[in-house]
Amino acid sequence: MMARHSRIIGLGAYRPRRSVGNAEIASRLGLSEDWIVKRSGIRHRGYAGPDEPLSMMAREAAAKALADAGLDPARIGAVVVATVTHLSQMPSLASQVAHELGAVNAAAFDMLAACAGFPYALAVASDLVKAGTADHALIIGAERMTDIVDPDDAATAFLFADGAGAVVVGPSERPGIGPVAWGCDGSRADAVGMTGHWRPELHGDPSVPWPRLGMIGWRVYRWARDDLATAARRAIEAAGLAPGDLDALIPHQANLLIIDELARQLGLRDGAVVARDIAESGNTSAASIPMAMERLLAAGEVTSGMTALTIGFGSGLAYAGQVIEIP
């Protein structure tokens, strides 16, 4: 049998209608706007309104990706949603989105790998397509981080935001998605996680706090500074390339300091594009990589056929990355 490869054939994103500047955040947290920019690179972030539930954002991003691919939803063989903010354990968000889109022939499941969720899901989708298990797979990263972030926590409230991004993965005659380099450093699992468990009785009980996202920022930064470039080089080498061969770097939009440090350590060639969507979108966890890719394409900073490294990392500490061809 001839080898079958995979590639991204469609891309879409949904950005909340409300954009929140640093002035609103800073005044509530007792911080300065300049401090937020220096610590994170963020100037604005999207907050979803009551009429923008997680399912709606995921569906809208997915519909745009399907339209971009020119693909009927009935031809999708698998729908995978990467998210940590679907506040019901079952049924999956993927099953709801698949139904609303009309992906009647698709398997559907959610993937929980936090900010590494998109590259994890992309690796699974790529293998499904290459193996022939699905001819086409729809991958969605969708988050309403405002549902789980404490608005009064100065360590997290200025960082996280809402949004969704999606890609369609299909078969290809040449590799368009490289081998994944992934892993998990469980020794640092307490660096990012939840402060408790969601239970129905929490609603309306003021004596029991609603579980929120908690983060020890310096532990995350040190891991990214010390280990992220190593994982990135593994992904680049697995694709048979060197860092100087990349046209673009599209990492998880965690923090501008981390993004710039990764780019520096990799030693990208002059003119290589680095995604910095965090400045206008904030940290959208599993949604950040496809949203950043969509912004680069819309702005003309990257074009179809370019080679880019996508890499994410988050709670666990889980991480994953692969070299892709820009759709």
N, C-alpha and C positions, 0 to 999 in steps of 0.2 A: 504493500500500500504506500502511496505517496504521502509524505508528511503534510499535515494540515497545520497552518499557523493561525494566529489571531491578530486582530487590530481593533482600534477604536474607530467606529464609523459614524458616530453621532455624538453631539455634546449639547447640553443645555444647563441653564442655571435659573434659580429663582432668588431674588433679593427682596427682602421686606420693604414695604413702601416707606416705613419710617426710618430715617437716618438720624442717629443721635450723636451729637458732637461731644467733645470732651468737657465743654463748659458745664453741661448738665450733670455729667458724671462726677466731675471734680468737686463741684460745690456740695454735693451730697456726702462725698467720702472724706472731705477735708483735705483734698489733694490739689495740686496746681495742674493746670492744663499742660504746662511744659514738662512737668514730672511724668505725666502719663505718656507723652510722646517719647521722652528719653528712655523710659523703661520698657516700652512696648512697640513704639512706632505707630500706634493707632491714633487717628484723628477723628474718625467717625466709625460707627458700627450700626448694623441693621437690627432693629427690634421688631419682631412680628406682633401684629395686633390681634385682638380677639377673633377677627375674621380671617386670620392667616394661621390656621392650625397646622401642625406638623404634616398631617396627611395631605393637605392642600399644597403646601410648598413642595413636598416630594413629588406629588402628581404633576404639578406644573413644570418642574424641572425635567421630569421624565418625558412629558409630552413634547417639550422642546427638543430633547435629544432624539426622540423617535422621528419627529418632523425633519430634523437635521439629517438623519440617516435615510429618510425616505422610506421608512419601514412601517408596515401595518402591525399594530400591537399583537395581532393573532399569530404573527411569525416569531414572537419572542418565546424562547424555550425556558428561560429562568429569569426571575426578578429577585434581586438581592438588595436589601436596604441596609446600609451601615448607619447605625444610630445608637446613641445612648440616652435619648430623650423621649422615646416612646414609653409613656408611663403606664402601659399595660403589658404584662408579660405575654399574654395571648388574647386574641389571635395576633399574628405578626402584622406589623405595619405593611410589609411587603404584600401580604395577601389582600389587604384593603386596596392598596395602590394598584395592584394587578387587576383587580376587579373593576375599579373605576376607569382604568385605561382601556379595558377590553382585551387584556392579555389572557385570553381564555384557555390557552394551551400551555401556560407557563407554570413551572414549579415556583414557589415563592417562600422566601424565608428571610429573617433578619440576621444581621451579623453584629456582634458586640465586641468591638476592638477599639473603642474610643476614637481618639484622633488618628489612629492607624487604620481605622475601619475601611476607608476607601481603598488604599493599596492592598489590604487583605482581600476585600471583595473583588477587586480587579484581578488579583492572582487566581482566585477561584473561578471567576468568569472566563478568564483566558484558558484555563485548563479544561473547563467544560466544553468550550468551543473547539479547542484543539483535539479533544478526545472524541468529538462528535456527539457528546451527550446532549448538547444544545447547539443549534445552528447560530442562534443569536441570544445574547444575554443582556439584560438591562440592569445596570448598576447605579444605585442612588445613594448619595451621602446626604442626609437630611438631619438638621438639628434645630430645636428651640431651646437653646441653652438658657434663655431667660427663665424657663420653667424650673431650672434646678440650681441656678446661681443665686446666692444670697446678695440682694442689691446693696446691702450695707457692709459687705466684706471687702475691705480695701485691697486684699490680695487677689481677688478674682473678678469683682464686679466691673472693672474697667476693661477687662480682657475679652470676655466671651459675648457672643452674639448669635443671631439666628440666620438661617438660610438653607438652601439646598442646591446640589449640583448632581448631574446624571450623565452617564455615557452609555452608549450602545456598543457592545463588543460583537464582532462578527468574524467569519472566516477570511483568511488571506492567503495568497500564494507565497508571501514572504513574511518573516517575523515583524510584527508591528507592536508587540508587547513582549519585552524581554523576560527572562527568568526572574522570579522574585527572590530577594534576599530579605529574610524575615526572622523574627525571634522574639523573645520576651525575657526581660531581666526581672524576675520575681522578687529579687532581694530589695528592689526599690518600689514594691507594689504600693507602699503607703504614701508615695509622693503625690499621687493624684487619685482621688476616689470619692466615694460618697460618705457622708457623715452618719448615715443610718439606712433603714430599709423602708420603702413605701408600704403602708398598710392602710386599708380602708378607714380604720378608726381614727387615723390622723386628721382626717377632714373634720373640721369643727371642734377639735379638741385643743384649746389653747395651751394646755399643760404639756403637750407633746410636740416638740418642734418638727416642722417639715424637713425631711432630709435634704441636704444641699450638697453641692460639689465642694469638696475641700482640696486644697493644694498647698504643698510646700514648694514654692516657686524656685528657691535656690537649688533644691535637689533635682528638679527637672532640668534646670539650666546646666548644672554640672554634668548630668548624664549626657545631654545633647552636645555639650562642648567636648566631652571626652570620648564619646562612643558613636555619635551619629555619623560622623564622616567615615568611620570604619565600615558601618553598614552600607553607606552610600557607595563606597568603593567596591564592595562586594557585588552590589547590583550592577554597577557599571562594567566591572570585569566579567560578570556572568553574561553580559550582552556582547562581549568581545570588543569592548571599547575602552578608551582612556578618558579621564575627566576633560581633557582638552578637545575631545571629539564632540562633546555635547553642545547643542545649540541653545539649550535652555535648562534651567533648574526650577522645578515647580514643587517646592516642599510644602508640608503642612504649615499653614499660616499661624504658628504658635506665638511668635514674638519676633520682631524685626532683628533684635540682637542675635537670636539663634540663627535666623535665616542668613544674615550677613556673615556670621562666624562660619557656618557650613560652607558658604560660597568661597570664603577665604581659604579654609583648610583644603578644599578640593582643588583649588588652583585652576579655576575655569579659564578658558581662553578669553582674550580681549574681544568684546562684542557679544559674549554670551549673555542671554537674557535671564534675569532672576526675577521670579514672581514676588511681588510685594503687595499683594491685594489686601494684606492685613491693615494697611493704612486706612482703607475706606470700608472694609467689611468686618474688621475685628477677627477674633478667633472663633470660627464656626465648627470646630472639631472635625467630624467625619466629612463635612460638606466643603471644607476649605480648599482641598486640592482641585476638584473639578470647578469650583467657583473661580479660583485663581486662573486656571487654564482658560476658562471661558472669557475672562476679562482680557487676558493677553491676546487671544484671538480677535476679540471684538475691537481692540485698540490697534491691531495690526502689528503688534510687537513680535508675534510669532506667526508663522504661516504653515499650512498643511505640508507634511513631509519632513518637517524639522524633527530633530532628535532631542528628547527631554528626559530628565530624571525626575520621577515623582517619588516622594518618600514622606512617610508619616510616622509619628510616634505619639504615644499617649499612655493612659492609665494601664498599668500592668507590670512594668513598663513594656508595652508591646510596641514593636516597630516593624515596618515593611517598606520596601521600595523596589521599583523596577524602571527600566528604561522603556520609554514608549515613543512611538511615532505620532506627532501631532496630527489629529484628524483634519 
